[in-house]
Amino acid sequence: MEKLGGDLSKSMLENRGNWISLFICSGGGKVSPAFAIYELVRHILRPKLQTVALGRLASIAPLLYLMGDHRVITPETTLWFHHMSQSFDEKVKIDTLDAERMQKELLVEEGKYFRIIEERTGGKTSKKEAKLILRNERTLDADQAIKLGFAHEIVSLPKS
């Protein structure tokens, strides 16, 4: 993810003022770098960005898809959501205070995600609906992504 942020910055700065297409197919990754990339692109670089969803966007990957000013999805693509979680190395030990702190941090991150979803879908998906989508580990197909405001357009490859 960190390399992606650097590569995006370079490309967007070199092509300032022109439309840039970012093709995304990802099983997700770490939450903090994903939010950092989102904030870098949306609030600092502010490019003319088209994001294209291909295959399956899972976990935190739909957040990066939502960076696009114009969001395109293929008919077979799915967006998969789940509640926020923390991964541990098997050698990590936590106590109740650590668990409480981590819960607070996860709820803050989750709240940011709900707010971004509501904002970027133009209110078609409210924070409350976003919470249900994530907490119920829901998969959206292309038509549902359009209906809920995640995508703007379904595109197909030309038939030969």
KEMAR-963380 format. One line per 5 residues: their letters; for each residue x, y, z of N, C-alpha, C. Coordinates in steps of 0.2 Angstrom, whole numbers. Layout:
A = X:Y:Z:X:Y:Z:X:Y:Z | ...
//
This chain:
MEKLG = 4:-6:0:0:0:0:4:6:0 | 10:6:4:14:12:4:17:14:-2 | 19:9:-6:22:10:-13:16:13:-18 | 10:10:-17:5:13:-21:4:20:-20 | 4:23:-13:3:30:-12:8:34:-15
GDLSK = 15:32:-15:20:35:-19:19:35:-26 | 17:30:-29:16:29:-36:11:34:-39 | 5:34:-35:-1:38:-36:1:45:-36 | 5:47:-31:7:54:-30:11:56:-36 | 16:52:-38:20:54:-44:16:55:-50
SMLEN = 12:50:-52:8:50:-58:3:56:-58 | 0:57:-52:-5:63:-52:-2:69:-52 | 4:70:-50:8:77:-50:10:78:-57 | 12:72:-61:15:73:-68:9:74:-72 | 3:72:-71:-3:73:-75:-8:78:-73
RGNWI = -6:82:-69:-10:87:-66:-15:90:-71 | -21:90:-70:-26:93:-74:-29:88:-79 | -26:83:-80:-28:78:-85:-32:72:-81 | -36:69:-84:-40:63:-81:-35:57:-80 | -35:54:-75:-31:48:-73:-36:42:-72
SLFIC = -34:36:-75:-38:30:-73:-34:26:-68 | -37:24:-63:-34:19:-58:-38:13:-59 | -35:7:-61:-39:1:-61:-37:-3:-54 | -43:-5:-51:-42:-8:-45:-45:-15:-45 | -41:-20:-43:-43:-27:-41:-39:-29:-35
SGGGK = -42:-29:-29:-38:-30:-23:-42:-34:-18 | -39:-38:-14:-42:-42:-8:-41:-38:-2 | -39:-32:-3:-39:-27:3:-32:-26:6 | -31:-25:12:-25:-24:15:-26:-20:22 | -20:-17:24:-20:-13:30:-24:-7:30
VSPAF = -28:-6:35:-33:0:35:-29:7:36 | -24:8:40:-21:14:41:-18:17:34 | -14:13:30:-11:15:24:-17:17:19 | -22:13:19:-28:14:14:-31:21:16 | -32:22:22:-35:29:24:-30:34:22
AIYEL = -24:33:23:-19:38:21:-19:40:14 | -19:34:10:-19:35:2:-26:39:0 | -31:37:3:-38:40:2:-37:48:3 | -34:50:9:-34:57:11:-29:60:7 | -23:57:5:-18:60:1:-22:62:-6
VRHIL = -25:57:-9:-28:58:-16:-34:63:-15 | -39:62:-11:-45:66:-11:-44:73:-8 | -39:74:-3:-39:81:0:-32:85:-1 | -27:81:-4:-21:85:-5:-20:85:-13 | -19:79:-16:-18:79:-23:-24:82:-28
RPKLQ = -30:80:-26:-36:81:-29:-36:81:-37 | -34:75:-39:-34:74:-47:-41:73:-50 | -41:73:-56:-47:71:-60:-46:64:-60 | -49:60:-56:-48:53:-56:-54:48:-57 | -53:44:-62:-58:39:-63:-55:32:-61
TVALG = -59:29:-56:-57:22:-54:-61:17:-57 | -58:12:-59:-61:6:-62:-61:0:-58 | -67:-3:-56:-67:-9:-52:-67:-15:-57 | -62:-20:-55:-62:-26:-59:-61:-32:-54 | -65:-37:-56:-65:-43:-52:-68:-42:-45
RLASI = -64:-43:-40:-67:-42:-33:-63:-37:-29 | -67:-32:-27:-64:-27:-22:-66:-29:-15 | -61:-31:-11:-63:-34:-4:-60:-30:1 | -63:-30:7:-61:-27:13:-60:-20:13 | -54:-17:13:-53:-10:13:-53:-7:6
APLLY = -52:-12:1:-51:-9:-6:-57:-5:-9 | -63:-6:-7:-69:-2:-9:-67:6:-7 | -64:7:-2:-62:14:0:-58:17:-5 | -53:13:-8:-49:16:-13:-53:17:-19 | -57:13:-21:-62:14:-27:-66:20:-26
LMGDH = -68:22:-20:-72:28:-19:-68:34:-20 | -62:34:-21:-58:40:-22:-60:43:-29 | -62:39:-33:-63:42:-40:-69:47:-41 | -68:52:-45:-73:56:-46:-78:53:-51 | -76:49:-55:-80:45:-59:-78:37:-58
RVITP = -83:33:-56:-82:26:-54:-85:22:-59 | -81:17:-62:-84:13:-67:-83:6:-64 | -88:1:-66:-87:-6:-63:-89:-10:-69 | -86:-16:-69:-88:-21:-74:-94:-25:-72 | -98:-28:-76:-104:-32:-74:-102:-38:-69
ETTLW = -96:-41:-70:-95:-46:-65:-91:-45:-59 | -90:-38:-58:-86:-36:-52:-91:-36:-46 | -87:-38:-40:-91:-37:-34:-87:-33:-29 | -91:-30:-24:-87:-26:-19:-89:-30:-13 | -84:-32:-9:-86:-36:-2:-83:-32:4
FHHMS = -88:-31:8:-87:-27:14:-87:-32:21 | -83:-30:26:-84:-33:32:-82:-28:38 | -84:-30:44:-83:-25:49:-75:-24:50 | -73:-19:54:-66:-18:55:-64:-23:60 | -57:-25:59:-54:-30:63:-47:-28:64
QSFDE = -44:-32:69:-37:-31:70:-33:-38:69 | -28:-38:66:-24:-44:65:-18:-44:70 | -17:-50:72:-11:-51:77:-7:-56:75 | 0:-55:77:5:-61:77:3:-65:82 | 4:-72:81:3:-77:87:6:-76:93
KVKID = 12:-72:93:16:-70:99:13:-64:103 | 8:-60:100:6:-54:103:1:-56:109 | 2:-53:114:-3:-54:120:-6:-47:122 | -13:-47:123:-16:-41:125:-20:-41:131 | -20:-36:135:-24:-36:141:-31:-32:140
TLDAE = -35:-32:145:-41:-28:144:-41:-21:142 | -36:-18:145:-35:-11:143:-33:-10:136 | -28:-14:133:-27:-14:126:-33:-16:122 | -37:-20:124:-43:-22:120:-48:-16:120 | -49:-13:126:-53:-7:126:-50:-1:121
RMQKE = -44:0:121:-41:5:117:-42:3:110 | -40:-3:108:-41:-5:101:-48:-5:99 | -53:-6:103:-60:-6:101:-62:1:99 | -59:6:104:-61:13:102:-58:15:96 | -51:13:94:-48:15:88:-52:12:82
LLVEE = -54:6:83:-58:2:77:-64:6:76 | -68:8:81:-74:12:80:-73:18:77 | -67:22:78:-66:28:75:-64:27:68 | -60:22:66:-59:20:59:-65:18:55 | -69:14:59:-76:12:56:-80:18:54
GKYFR = -81:23:59:-85:29:58:-82:33:52 | -76:34:51:-73:37:46:-75:34:39 | -75:27:39:-77:24:33:-84:25:31 | -89:25:37:-96:26:36:-97:33:33 | -93:38:36:-94:45:33:-92:46:26
IIEER = -86:42:24:-84:43:17:-89:39:13 | -92:34:15:-96:30:10:-102:35:9 | -105:38:14:-111:42:14:-109:48:9 | -103:51:10:-101:57:6:-100:55:-1 | -96:50:-2:-94:48:-9:-100:45:-13
TGGKT = -105:42:-10:-111:39:-14:-116:45:-15 | -115:51:-13:-120:56:-13:-126:55:-9 | -125:52:-3:-130:51:1:-135:45:-1 | -133:41:-6:-137:36:-8:-137:30:-3 | -131:30:0:-130:25:6:-128:29:12
SKKEA = -133:29:17:-132:33:23:-126:30:27 | -124:33:32:-119:30:37:-123:24:40 | -129:25:42:-132:19:45:-133:13:40 | -134:14:34:-134:9:29:-127:6:28 | -122:10:28:-115:8:27:-113:4:33
KLILR = -115:5:39:-114:1:45:-117:-6:44 | -123:-6:42:-126:-13:41:-122:-17:35 | -120:-13:30:-117:-17:25:-110:-20:27 | -106:-16:31:-100:-18:34:-101:-24:39 | -106:-22:44:-107:-27:49:-110:-34:47
NERTL = -113:-34:42:-116:-40:39:-112:-43:34 | -106:-41:33:-101:-44:28:-105:-45:21 | -107:-39:18:-111:-40:12:-107:-39:6 | -109:-42:1:-106:-42:-6:-111:-38:-10 | -109:-33:-14:-113:-30:-19:-111:-32:-26
DADQA = -116:-33:-30:-114:-34:-37:-114:-27:-41 | -113:-27:-47:-112:-21:-51:-119:-17:-50 | -124:-20:-51:-131:-17:-51:-132:-14:-44 | -131:-17:-39:-132:-15:-32:-127:-9:-31 | -121:-9:-34:-116:-4:-33:-118:3:-36
IKLGF = -122:2:-42:-124:8:-45:-130:11:-41 | -135:6:-39:-141:8:-35:-139:12:-28 | -134:9:-25:-131:12:-19:-126:18:-19 | -125:20:-26:-120:26:-27:-113:24:-27 | -111:18:-26:-104:16:-26:-101:17:-33
AHEIV = -104:15:-38:-102:16:-45:-107:21:-48 | -104:23:-54:-108:28:-58:-110:25:-65 | -106:20:-67:-107:17:-73:-105:10:-74 | -108:5:-77:-106:-2:-78:-104:-2:-85 | -98:-4:-86:-95:-5:-93:-94:-12:-95
SLPKS = -94:-14:-101:-93:-20:-103:-88:-20:-109 | -84:-25:-109:-79:-26:-115:-83:-27:-121 | -81:-24:-127:-84:-25:-133:-84:-33:-135 | -90:-35:-138:-90:-42:-140:-87:-43:-147 | -83:-48:-147:-80:-49:-154:-84:-53:-159
//
